[in-house]
Amino acid sequence: MKSMTGYGKGAVSKDGRELTVELKSVNHRFLDVSMRLPRVLSCIEDTIRQTIGERLVRGHVDVFVNYRNTRSDAKSVRVDDLLLSEYVKAARSANEALGLKDDLTLSNVLRLPDVTEIVPADEDADALIALAKEATSLALNGLIEMRVAEGGRLRAALLSGVNAMDAYREEILSRAPFVAEEYREKLNERIEAVLAETEIDRARLATEVALFADRCCIDEELVRLKSHIAQFRTYLDTAEPVGRNMDFIVQEMNRECNTIGSKANDTALTKSVLACKAEIEKLREQIQNVE
């Protein structure tokens, strides 16, 4: 079992190029990858998304990328000859008009605004793609390792919760047979108290009790609830992503408990149903982070 919460970082350096990929994931219904790359790195976006999609099924993943090119040919200096020429003309014109000292030198004019421009060299897309795939794979290793560790803690909590819920189901199962009998006794007592000197129609009383027993019968719901619990436990030991399946099973568990609660006409039984529903709600919250 894996959680959807995790963090991983991968850094690769090769031939003067250094690329770092950081991944941070949280829960999400589907796989949602979010990243913003500078234009120079736009060629690696699809590679990063594909690499993540090959190993993750669900979760919102934020991607952060840092890149450095320390190669000798990474940058070049471009001189705007036309602008420089205009600067020189303007300086000489001012010199003639004002009689200023002419101290124009190459080092001076190159420091004039916008005369020089540092131009990054065109990047090697194939080299960047290879670096991105390797760095993303390393980051995924760390991310998945953290998600597995968190998944182990989630599994322990889910197992504890479903065991507690099963215990409440057993309480309901053991209490259910006595509900109809107690109803018969209470109904009989009330009738005898009201009609102390009147003969009670025992056949009619038996019919009423039978109708009540049929209305409050929860055998089918308990059988289905037991089946859902067994299926839930199976998912706890399944290597494949099971978060959506668990979410569906928990909805079905809640449905059965609601039906049992609506049929329950007994204080002790209702108390066990409410406790069971409380455990189901805890399960529902925890499985939101299961991949």
N, C-alpha and C positions, 0 to 999 in steps of 0.2 A: 504493500500500500504506500502511496505517495501523497504527500501534501501538495498544495499548489503554492506554498510560500517558500521562497528560497532566494539565494544570492550566489552568483559565481563570477569569477574574473579570469580572463585568459589574456596573456601577453605573448607576442611573437616578434622576434627581431631577426631580420635577414637582409643582407646586402645593403645595409644603411637605411633600411626602412623598419620602423617600429610601430606596431599596431596593437592596441589594447581594447578588448571588448569586455564590458561589464553588463551582467544581466540581473535584473531584479524582478521577481514574479510574485503575484498575489492571486487570490481566487477570482475566477471568471467562468461564466457558463461555457464559453468556447475558448479556443486559442486566439488571443488577440495580442499581436506584436506591435509595439509602438517605438518608433525611432525617428530622430531628425539628424540628417547627415549634411555636412557641407557639400557643395557641388562637386568638389574634387573627389569625394568619396561616394558619389551617387552610384557608381558602377558596382559597389559591393552590397547594396541594399538587398537585392534579390537573393544573393548568396547567403546572407545572414538569415533572412526569413526562411529560406528553404532548409538550411541546416537546423534551425530551431524546430521547424515543423516536422522534421524527420524523427525527433526524439521527444517532443512534448505533445500532449493531446489537448490539455486545457490549461487555462490560466492567462492572466494579463501580464505580459512581459515587457518591461521597459528596457531598451537597449541604449547603452552609452558607449561611444567609440572615440578613442583618442589616437591621433596619428602624427608621427614625426618622420620627416625625410631628412637624413643627415648626409646624403650623398653629395659629392662635390659638384655634380651637375643638377642639383635640386633647384637652384635658382640662378637667374642671370640678371644683369643690370642693363636697362635700356635707356639710352639718352635721346631726349626729344631734340633733335638737331634744329628743327624749325623754330621751336620756342627759344632755344639757346641763342640762335642767330638774332632773334628779335631783342633778347636781353642785351646782347652785345651792341646792336645798333642803337638802342635806347641809351646805353651807358656812354657811348662815344658822342652821341648828340648832346647829352647833358654836359659832357666834358667840354665840348666846343662852346656851348652856350654860357657855361658858368666858370670855365677855367679850372675845373677840378683835376686833381691828380689821377692819372690813369694807372690804377693798380689791378687791372683785370688779369687774372691768372686762371689756369685751368682748374685748380683746386677751388678758387673762389666761385667761379661760375657754376661748377657742378653742385655747389651748395644752394643755389638759387631755387626757389619753390617750383616744383613740378618739372624740373629739368631732367631729373633721373627718376627711374621707377624700377623697383625690384619685382621681377616677373618670375613666378614659380614655373618650373618646367612642366611639360605635359607628363602626367603620371602613366606608369606602365599598368594598364588595367588588369592584365593577367597576373602580374605580381601581386597587386592589391587583393584580387579575388582569392588567390592562394593563401595569403596572410589572413584574410578575413575568415575563411573557412576553418583554418587551423585554430585561430584565436577564439572563434565562437565555439568550436568543439571543446576546447579547454575550459571555457567559461561554463558550458553546459555540464561538464563533468562535476564541477563544484556545485552548480545549482541543483543538479539531480541528487547529488550526495546529501545536500541539506534537506531536500524535499523528502528523501527516503527516511532520514533521521526523524524529521517532523512527522512523517507518515506513521512511523513506529509508535510515537507517542499518541497520535490520533487513534490508532488501532486499539491501544490499551484502554483508552477512554471509551471508545465505542463498544468494546467487548464488555467492559464493566457496566455500561448503560443497558445493553441488550440483555445481559444476565439479570440485572435488577428488574427489567421489564418482564422477563420470563417468570421471575419469582412472583410478581404481582398477578400474572396470568394464572399461575398455579393456585394462588389464593382465590381468584375468581372461580376457577374450575371446581375447587373443593367446596366453595360456598353455594354455588348455583343450585345444586339438587335440593337444598333445604328451603329455598325461597318459596316454592309453591306449597310445600307442606305447612310452613309457618303462615302463609296467607290463608290456607284452609282453616287452620286453628283460630286465627284472629277473626275471620269472617264468621265462623261458627259461634265464637264467644259474643260477638256483637249482635248476631241474630237472637241468640238465647237471652241476652240482656234486654233487648227490646221486646221480644215476644216470649216472655218467661213462661206463660201458661199455654202457649200455642205449639202444636206439634210442628217440627221443622221437616220440610221436605228434603230428606237426605239425598234423594236422587238429584233434585235441582241443585243442591249444594255441591254435589260431586261434579255436576256439569259446569257450574260456575268456576270451580277450582280447576277443572280440566281446560276450560277456555283461558283462564289466567295463565296456567302453566304453558299453554301453547304460545300465548302472546309474549311471554317473558323468556321463552327458550332461547338460549345463546350458544347451543352446542355447535352449530355451523360456524358462527363467528369465532369461537375459541379454536376450532380446528384450523380455520384459515389463518388466524393470528399465529398459531404454532408453526404453520408452514412458512409464514413470512419471517418469523424469527430464525428458523433453520436456514432459510435462503440468505438472510442478512449475515449470519455467521459464516456461510460459505464465501460470501464476498470479502470478508475480512482476510481470508487467506488466498485471494486471487491476485495474481501478478498483474493482470491487465487493469487499465483504468476502470474503476467501478463507481465513481462518484454519482453519475447520473442514475445508474441502476439502484444505488442505495437510496437516493432521493425518492425514487418511485416507490420502493418498498416501504419507506417510512410513511409516505402518503397513504398507502394501503393499510398499514398498521393503524394509523390514526383513524381511518375510515371504520375499521372493525371495532376499535375502542369506542368511537362515537355511537355506533349501533348498539353495542353492549350497554353503554351508559343510558341510552334512550329506553332500553328494555328493562333496565334494572329498577326494581321496586323494593330495594333493600339498602339500608344504610351502610352496612359493612361492605357489601358488594360495590356500592357507589364509591366508597372511600378507596377501594383497591383500583377501581377504574380511573379515578382522578390521579392516583399515584402513578399508574401506568402511563397516562397521557403526559404527565410531567416528564417522565423519562424519555418518551418519544420526542418531546419538544427539545430536550437536550441533544438527542441524536440528530435531529433536524439541523440544529445550529452547527454542530461539529462537522457534519458531512458536507457542509457548504465549502469546506476547504480541502476536500478529498478529490484528487484528480480523477 
